């Protein structure tokens, strides 16, 4: 079995590129992890689908991933087609548990390494599609915070605060509070603009000043 050494991984339920890693994420320093060369179609499935790997493969990688501090990940490995790589963590049944992209340096190193590793056929079943958003993790995070704040203000009946946010956001005030509330929630269903980023910064500032 081939291995890759000294790699940073950020396991999340859904795949995200390394440049979307967040400062609040738990980044694992992996000292040693199994590495497999697969074709491009397999990589696409691994990124976009939830899969179930065969039992023999699962047994083969069991306890082979070593973390800093001599801890282990029971079922984990890296797959690469020589152009793109992905690290997967599986549960006891062989179903995809978490996914991680790799930082650019490791991605390039593995791409070169693939020339010396024979292509391997991996047997797996596709369980379901993964929900891959067109929005970045940062955008989704901002939307979540804005929605939580708007709901909180509305439920607490802090209508003057709601009006202030609405005015900053839409440059007007409506006579009906419920209509303003619904307009704000509806706007968050669309792609973020500079207005939403402005409201997000206002909300952050309000908490910093408490």
C-alpha positions in Angstrom: 0.0 0.0 0.0 1.2 3.5 -0.8 1.1 6.4 1.7 1.3 10.1 1.8 2.9 11.9 4.8 2.6 15.1 6.7 -0.6 16.6 5.2 -3.2 19.0 6.5 -6.8 17.9 6.2 -10.1 19.6 7.0 -12.8 17.0 7.2 -16.3 18.3 6.6 -19.6 16.6 5.7 -19.6 18.3 2.3 -16.6 18.9 0.0 -15.1 22.4 -0.1 -11.9 23.7 -1.7 -9.0 24.5 0.5 -9.4 28.3 0.0 -12.8 28.0 1.7 -11.3 26.6 4.9 -12.5 28.7 7.9 -10.4 29.8 10.9 -12.9 28.0 13.1 -12.4 24.6 11.3 -10.6 21.8 13.0 -7.5 21.2 10.8 -6.0 17.8 11.3 -2.2 17.3 11.0 -2.0 13.8 9.4 1.4 12.1 9.7 0.6 9.2 7.5 -2.4 8.2 5.3 -3.1 5.6 2.6 -3.0 6.9 -1.0 -4.8 5.4 -4.0 -4.6 6.2 -7.8 -8.0 6.2 -9.4 -9.5 7.5 -12.7 -11.1 10.8 -13.2 -14.7 9.5 -13.1 -14.1 8.0 -9.6 -12.8 11.4 -8.4 -15.9 13.1 -9.7 -18.1 10.5 -7.9 -16.1 10.9 -4.6 -16.5 14.7 -4.7 -20.2 14.9 -5.8 -21.7 11.7 -4.3 -22.1 9.9 -1.0 -20.7 6.4 -1.6 -20.4 3.0 0.1 -17.0 1.4 -0.3 -16.6 -2.4 -0.4 -15.8 -4.2 2.9 -12.5 -5.6 1.7 -11.2 -2.1 0.9 -12.4 -0.8 4.3 -10.6 -3.5 6.1 -7.4 -2.8 4.1 -7.3 0.9 5.3 -8.4 0.2 8.9 -6.3 2.1 11.5 -3.7 3.0 8.8 -4.2 6.8 9.1 -1.9 8.3 11.8 -2.5 11.7 13.3 -0.3 13.9 15.4 0.0 12.7 18.9 -0.2 9.0 17.8 -4.0 9.2 17.4 -5.6 7.4 14.5 -8.5 7.8 12.0 -10.0 4.3 11.7 -11.1 4.5 8.1 -9.5 7.3 6.0 -7.5 7.6 2.8 -6.6 9.9 -0.1 -7.7 9.3 -3.7 -6.1 11.0 -6.7 -6.4 10.9 -10.5 -3.1 12.8 -11.0 -4.9 16.1 -11.4 -7.3 16.3 -8.4 -7.2 14.7 -5.0 -9.7 14.2 -2.2 -9.4 12.7 1.3 -12.3 10.7 2.6 -13.3 9.4 6.0 -15.7 6.4 6.2 -17.9 5.0 8.9 -18.0 1.4 10.0 -20.3 0.5 7.1 -18.0 2.0 4.5 -20.3 5.0 3.8 -18.7 8.4 3.3 -18.6 10.2 6.6 -16.5 13.3 5.8 -14.5 14.8 3.0 -11.5 17.1 2.7 -9.7 18.9 -0.1 -5.9 19.4 0.1 -3.9 22.5 0.2 -2.3 23.4 -3.2 1.3 22.2 -2.2 0.1 18.8 -1.2 -2.2 18.5 -4.3 0.8 19.2 -6.6 3.1 16.8 -4.7 0.5 14.0 -5.0 0.0 14.7 -8.7 3.7 14.1 -9.3 3.6 11.0 -7.1 0.8 9.5 -9.1 3.2 8.8 -12.0 4.7 6.0 -9.9 1.5 4.5 -8.5 -0.5 2.0 -10.7 -4.1 2.8 -11.3 -6.4 0.9 -9.0 -10.0 -0.2 -9.5 -12.2 0.8 -6.5 -15.5 -1.0 -6.0 -18.2 1.2 -4.5 -21.9 2.0 -4.6 -23.4 5.4 -5.0 -25.8 6.1 -2.1 -26.9 9.6 -2.9 -26.0 12.9 -4.4 -24.0 15.3 -2.2 -25.5 18.8 -1.8 -22.9 21.0 -3.3 -23.8 24.7 -3.1 -22.9 27.3 -5.8 -22.2 29.6 -2.9 -19.0 29.6 -0.8 -19.0 28.5 2.8 -18.4 32.2 3.8 -21.5 33.3 1.9 -23.6 30.5 3.5 -22.3 31.5 6.9 -23.2 35.2 6.4 -26.7 34.2 5.3 -27.2 32.0 8.3 -26.1 34.8 10.7 -28.3 37.4 9.0 -31.3 35.1 9.1 -30.8 34.2 12.8 -30.4 37.9 13.7 -33.5 39.0 11.8 -35.6 36.2 13.3 -34.3 37.1 16.8 -35.1 40.8 16.4 -38.5 40.1 15.0 -39.4 37.5 17.7 -38.3 39.9 20.5 -40.4 42.6 18.9 -37.4 45.0 18.6 -39.2 46.8 15.8 -37.1 50.0 15.9 -34.0 47.9 15.4 -35.7 46.0 12.6 -36.7 49.3 10.9 -33.1 50.6 11.2 -31.7 47.4 9.5 -34.4 47.5 6.8 -33.6 51.2 6.1 -29.9 50.5 5.7 -30.7 47.5 3.5 -33.5 48.7 1.3 -33.2 52.5 1.6 -36.8 52.9 2.7 -39.2 51.9 5.4 -42.6 50.2 4.9 -45.6 50.8 7.2 -46.0 47.1 7.9 -43.4 45.3 10.1 -44.4 41.8 8.9 -43.9 42.8 5.3 -40.4 44.2 6.0 -39.5 41.0 7.9 -40.6 38.8 5.0 -38.8 41.0 2.5 -35.5 40.5 4.4 -35.9 36.8 4.6 -36.8 36.6 0.9 -33.8 38.7 0.0 -31.6 36.1 1.7 -32.8 33.5 -0.8 -30.9 35.3 -3.5 -27.2 35.8 -4.1 -25.5 38.1 -1.7 -24.7 41.6 -2.7 -22.7 44.4 -1.1 -25.9 45.4 0.8 -26.0 42.1 2.6 -22.3 42.3 3.5 -22.9 45.8 4.8 -25.8 44.6 7.0 -23.6 41.8 8.2 -20.8 44.2 9.2 -23.4 46.4 11.0 -24.6 43.4 13.0 -21.1 42.4 14.0 -20.3 46.0 15.0 -23.4 46.1 17.2 -22.2 43.1 19.2 -18.7 44.4 19.4 -20.0 47.6 21.0 -22.0 45.8 23.7 
